[in-house]
Amino acid sequence: FTVHALRQNGAQRCTLGTMICFDREIPESVRCLRAMGAHLVACPLATDTAPLGAAALGGRASNEVITRCRAAENEVFIAVVNHAGQFNGGSFVVGPEGEVLTQMGQSPGVEVVDIPVQ
């Protein structure tokens, strides 16, 4: 796992932790990044998830539930970014209380989310 200091005008603004795909299903992954000082965790995926509401593990519903739990457990923002097109998209950002701040559809696109950091 890695953590990066993001700077603006020479001052540190945020600390970004990175993990990939399956890592977020392991509670210690996010906990480790948070302990390293991460304010935001980026988690790229490459999954052809089942439609929302599917019972299969790995479906969109379970992806969201797992991510919301990890964010709330560790009081951290998590951005899950999935491919669109061949994959089902569905990128989203979760806040430190487990709330979904934004959710993308299945088409390519861009969303901007303001994340307050201290």
Rosetta blueprint (number, residue, H / E / L):
1 F L
2 T E
3 V E
4 H E
5 A E
6 L E
7 R E
8 Q E
9 N L
10 G L
11 A E
12 Q E
13 R E
14 C E
15 T E
16 L E
17 G E
18 T E
19 M L
20 I L
21 C H
22 F H
23 D H
24 R H
25 E H
26 I L
27 P H
28 E H
29 S H
30 V H
31 R H
32 C H
33 L H
34 R H
35 A H
36 M L
37 G L
38 A L
39 H L
40 L E
41 V E
42 A E
43 C E
44 P E
45 L L
46 A L
47 T L
48 D L
49 T L
50 A L
51 P L
52 L L
53 G L
54 A L
55 A L
56 A L
57 L L
58 G L
59 G L
60 R H
61 A H
62 S H
63 N H
64 E H
65 V H
66 I H
67 T H
68 R H
69 C H
70 R H
71 A H
72 A H
73 E H
74 N H
75 E L
76 V L
77 F E
78 I E
79 A E
80 V E
81 V E
82 N L
83 H L
84 A L
85 G L
86 Q L
87 F L
88 N L
89 G L
90 G L
91 S L
92 F E
93 V E
94 V E
95 G L
96 P L
97 E L
98 G L
99 E L
100 V E
101 L E
102 T E
103 Q E
104 M L
105 G L
106 Q L
107 S L
108 P L
109 G L
110 V L
111 E L
112 V L
113 V L
114 D L
115 I L
116 P L
117 V L
118 Q L
